[in-house]
Amino acid sequence: MMAIFLRAFPELISRRVGMVLVGLALLMPALHIYGWSRSLERLPDGSFVVHAGPTAMPVHDFLRSDLSNQLTFAHTFWVLLAIFATAPALTTFQERGWAELLFSKGLRRWEVLLGRYLAGLTAFAVALFFICGVPALYVWWTTGITQYRFFTGLGLTLLSFASLLSLMALVSVLQVNAALLVMVGFVQFTFARFLATRGELYVLIPWDWLKTLLDWLYYLLPKNAGLQRAATTYLTTATFVSWWLLWTTAVFAVAALAAACVLLQRKNI
Amino acid sequence: MAAVGTNTPVAAGAPAVETAGLWKTYRPGLGQAPVRALRDVTIRVERGVIFGLLGQNGAGKTTLVKALLGLTRPTAGAARVLGCDPADPVARRRIGYLPEAMRLPEFMKAEPFLHYMGALNGVDRATRKRRIPEVLERVDLQAPRKQIKEYSKGMQQRLGLAQALMNDPDLLFLDEPTEGLDPLARKQVRDLLLELRAAGKTIFLNAHVLSEVEQVCDQCLILKQGQVVRSGKPSEFTRKTGEYILTLAQVTDAVHSAAQSVLGPLRWEGPSAHIKPRDRAQLNELIDRLRAVPVEIESLEPVKSTLEEFFIEVITGKEPRE
């Protein structure tokens, strides 16, 4: 499995979208750190202020809103970009000519899928660390303000992406088509937002069966929107909205990936 | 030869390939009739032979190979390779495979690709480093520092062969190994197959070029609509037709009348004629008459049917002439 992982990783980042992700992962932290270094000022009493616009504001206040925005951005733009970048990793090895070659080797098919899944997840984790984590570490290092909550928020973003990747892996076994995987990722991402706010729509829905159906879909599917909200709330208030969001999404990620492995193992190539 | 980098317990002494009543039925989709790709296929391939699998397109050859590699699950029946279940990855570490419609990772170069393929078969790094130049030389692949996307079709085919040899397999499945190769390279591949056989390897060859099968295979099998219709040695299929090509130093009126007195009127094409004597005695009588003319006999060659002719007769349903 390690051989699969080590080969899938460079394959991922050598694709165009992968290169964009790598490029942004290098550019974004550089710009961010540059901005911080220009706007941060150490006062004689040892505290820090940030010059954002015409006024200076205490660094704690600025960080809360800036890092919260970063988490929201990471959970939308970066996740959607990563869906584009990682979808081919789940399909190319199952395409005709390549699948026969790979699956005739001395390893189990689920090892191949899992190796490539982990490569996709690692690519996103590394990109996320560079884009968001490195600037946060810079702030931590220069101001001494710890960023544990921000990194926990990044962890929740990673879990959210892992659940999407698991769903894409499951679909890839049923239909080998990278474009379809991208669509499935996007639809789930959007649908999760809809399901998270379904209560507001219930006044418009006259059928109880549809409400029950939507409730069950919400229980079963990953709670991507909920996790995003939980991450920003935890960053700003230090309270965790609901553990239920976390473990149900984790269970979905594991179950979908396990189902993908079993189906691939049984598939006729 | 010892296993390379692997210490796999494959059943010693077991046939290389063995199937018993193998069936494979595909169900294309709702409302579509099931497709029977394999029907009761029973074969046994001993170790150290080159086995040719023949059949028209869609006869079930690729399905059979896939079933033997654990790529597809048979609907009924059993298959064993090297005495093990083909679905067992440990058994597959002793197998090399060159698929027909192979797709290689274009962004890679030959050496990392071969490292990758070897690693997937559990070959350790040190052995891979030693083995890569060996297999590249064996398949005569030049310029391995290029990216695979820059390779010609023939080079890609050679690389496909090289990856199949990376784990020094006991059993090789080769699907059209000479596809896309020039005549010289085809000869090199045939020589390689013979070398591998001499080293005790078993080769399961799926080929359309029947002259090649005829040249290298010890055994062959013809599949028709998923069923085994003929199996045996290629020499058993390339029978004598009872005809000969007679070539003389010169053809004179005396020669004409001598030959006609034994076999009736013959159609001469220059100094040669196709003859079909009734039996050996008549053939000898003809030779005696010609020598008495006198005329020198340059050659007398028996005409044999080719494997291709036999294959066409079997596939079209015409029974071969006895």
Interface residues (C-beta under 8 A of the other chain):
Chain A: A3 I4 R7 E11 S14 E95 R96 G97 W98 A99 E100 L101 L102 F103 S104 K105 G106 L107 R108 R266 N268 I269
Chain B: T6 T8 Y26 K66 L69 G70 L71 T72 R73 P89 V90 R92 R93 I95 Y97 P99 A101 M102 R103 L104 P105 F107 Y116 M117 A119 L120 N121 G122 Q163 N167 F173
